[in-house]
Amino acid sequence: MGCLFFASFSLRADPVISEFMAANRNTLADEDGAYSDWIELFNPDQAAADLNGWYLTDSATNKTKWQFPAVTLPPGGYLVLFASDKNRRDPAGRLHTNFELDADGEYLALVKPDGASVASEFAPKFPKQQNNTSY
């Protein structure tokens, strides 16, 4: 006699870096009125993505450069945060990384909570950026 098993697998899509601006001169101001670089994340999944413990980095050798606080990215939702070097992690306010982006091009990655697995990256580096133009 044989048994028939059915397995149900749920494939999850990780959040991705969907857009960034590394030479923000006068496009999007932060809450201080400064035109800081910015990064946009997108959640392509049909379930919310808990970003608590995830990382953003501009260093291929330091994947844990800036850690997200307890924020949730809704299904199909976006999150814009500033790469301003202001290091603001209050989940109730605007988020700011502890690094800025180099308009001449550099590594950029979204890293999972294990501090090693990359969910989204521009490697070895994104190309040189133009003022007020997102990539």
N, C-alpha and C positions, 0 to 999 in steps of 0.2 A: 504494500500500500504506500502510496506517495502522498506527500503533503504539499499543498500549494500555498506559498507565502506571497503576500503582497507587501511591498515596501513603499512607503511614501517619503519622498525626499523634498525638502524645502530648500531651494537655492536662494541664497541671499546675495544681494548686490551691495558691495561696500560703497560708502560715500567717496566722492572724487573731487579733486580740485577742478572746478569747471571754468574758472576765469580768474585772472589776476591783473593788477596794474602795478608795475614796478617803477613808473615815472609819473605819478599823480601830481600834477602841478596845480590844477584848478578844477578838477572834475567832481570829486567826492570829499567833502570835509568831514573830519571826525568831530566828536562832541566838544573838542577844544578849539575848533576852528582851523585846525591844521590839515593840510592836504597830504596825509600819510599814504604810503603804499597800501594796497588792500588785496585780499584773497577771498574768493567766493568758493564755497563748497556746495555740492549738490548731492542729494540722497535719491538715487534712482530706484530705490526699493519701495515696495508697497507697505513696508512696516517702518516705524520710526527707528532712527539710528541714534543710539546713546553714545555720545562722543566723550563721555567721562573717561579720562585716562588715555585718550588718543593723543598724538603728537603732531605738530607741524615743525618742519625744520628747513633750513637753507644750507645744511651741511650733510654731505654724504657720509661723513665719519662720525657725526653726532646726531643720531636719529631721534634722540629724546630732548631736543633743544627747548621746545616750548610745549607744555602739556595743557590740554583742554580741561576746564573745570566740568562740573556736572551740567552739560547742556544737551538738549535733544534736538535732532534734526528731523522734522516731520516727514512722512512719506511724500516723495516728490518735491520736497522743500529745499530751500536755499538758505545759506548763512554767509553773511559778509562780515569779515573781521579785518582789523587793520594790522599791517606789518609795520609797526611804528617804532619799535624798540621801547615802548612804554610799559610792557609787561603787565597788562591788566587782565585778571582772570575772574572777575566777579560775574557769575552767570546771569545776574539781573541787569548788568550794564553792557556796554559795548566791549567786545574782546579786542585785546591788542597783544601781539606777540612781543617777545623780547629780542627781536631782530627786525631789520629792514631788508627790503629786496634790493638787489644790485641791478640797475637798469642795463648794465653791460652784459648781463646774463649770469646765472648761477643755478645751482641745484635747488630744487624745491620739492618737498614731499609731504604727504599725509601718511602717518605711520600708525599702525594698530597698537593697542595697549601693551602688547608684549615688547614694544620698543625696538623691534627688528623687522617685522613684516610690513612691507610697504603696500599701501592700498592704492596710492596714486602718486606719480612722480614725473618730474621733468628732469631727465638725466641724459648725458652727464650734466647738461645745463640748458635752461631755456635761452632762446636767442636774444640778442640785443633788442631793447625795447624803445619805442618812440614815446615822447611826451604825450600824456593824456590819451593813450591808446591801450585798450585792454587786450589781453592775449588769451 
